Amino acid sequence: MDSSVALGRLELARPVTTRGSCLPEGAQGAHLNGCVPLSHQVAGHKYGVDKVGILQHPDGTVLKQLQPPPRGPREMQFYSMVYAEDHCDPCLVDLQAQLPKYYGTWSSQDAPTDLYLKLEDVTRRFQKPCIMDVKIGQKSYDPFASQEKREQQIRKYPLMEEIGFLVLGMRVYKVGLDSFDTYDQHYGRGLVKDTITEGLSKFFYNGDILRKDAITASILKVQKILQWFEGQSRFNFYASSLLFVYEGICAPSLVSQSLRDSQIAPEACEQNNNINQSLSTIYSLHKKSWARSHYQAKQDNGVWSSSQQPKGNRGLARLEEDRKESKSEAGQETVSDVEVKMIDFAHVFPSDVPDQGYIYGLKNLLKVLHQILEE
């Protein structure tokens, strides 16, 4: 893609600059306006290791540095389209519930040309967050990838096409030790068809019990994502992931019940996790009737075209509203102890057919989660 086109599109999003540091003077984070490397990142580009990394902003959001064109502009355009303030497209509105909230772009005073995506920290409200990053789909390379890139990705995990997902990293809280076990990408690539169920079950084992409540809640959330994919033929996702998070500290009642009964009913799991959503409530999906009046997805070598970008001031205002909403929900004990969110959208492309590769991966992942629950 022509670099001038990419730069022109970047200009559509005015950087949201946070001035000054919110951390004590002399603190380790007195860097990039008080931002520090994200401490609980389990996969992807890490700050200090790669030039492109994830930072934690003092206001509680995370900052993902824009990747070089066309990947960075493509991901920014995707978020901007999904979170545009004036659209009423049911497909995109439903998709918002499956993504971290997006608050526009951010840049430091010292490096105003280095843009970051400003996103919700899905782990923020958890005391001991257990985190897993799972890449979904049968292909981890997009249609524009070079032959060299395709071969490289296939060599990394040759069973991706057969299994449909890959564990990129895990972080699991061990209750008895009050510490975390971490599994990197090499662990995930070492899992094959015969070991994937056992390997994935480690994410839900806290050293004392298998957290069947977290498994059940995760299944419910993945099913909702699957329902969205089965009802849409607008986008195809490549090299995109699901981020799983659950609370490592479980209630004493949950532990005693787990020891008494190895088969926890979904209703009990929901109660233990404060999941108050009705199982009968699903997203209303309309394959042919979704309105497309505000946005027409176009492809320019894989970069989204969008007429608007979220305004920085509005993004920050929405952040405050979300905070108040979270506090209110927490006070009413209605916040779920499990999150499953779609992340990484540098390889999302317009389509006119369902994303069968992603659907295949979700179904296989659900199958494995059910196997863990039943065993």
Salt bridges, closest charged atoms under 4 A:
GLU11 OE1 - ARG14 NH1 3.13
ASP50 OD1 - HIS45 ND1 3.87
ASP59 OD1 - HIS57 ND1 3.06
ASP59 OD2 - LYS118 NZ 2.72
GLU75 OE2 - LYS64 NZ 2.96
ASP89 OD2 - ARG234 NH1 3.06
ASP121 OD1 - HIS40 NE2 3.59
ASP142 OD2 - HIS347 ND1 2.53
GLU162 OE2 - LYS193 NZ 3.06
ASP178 OD1 - LYS128 NZ 3.63
ASP213 OD1 - ARG211 NE 2.87
GLU230 OE2 - LYS363 NZ 3.75
ASP300 OD2 - ARG9 NH2 3.25
GLU320 OE2 - ARG323 NH1 2.50
GLU321 OE2 - ARG314 NH1 3.32
GLU339 OE2 - ARG125 NH2 3.06
ASP344 OD1 - LYS64 NZ 2.99
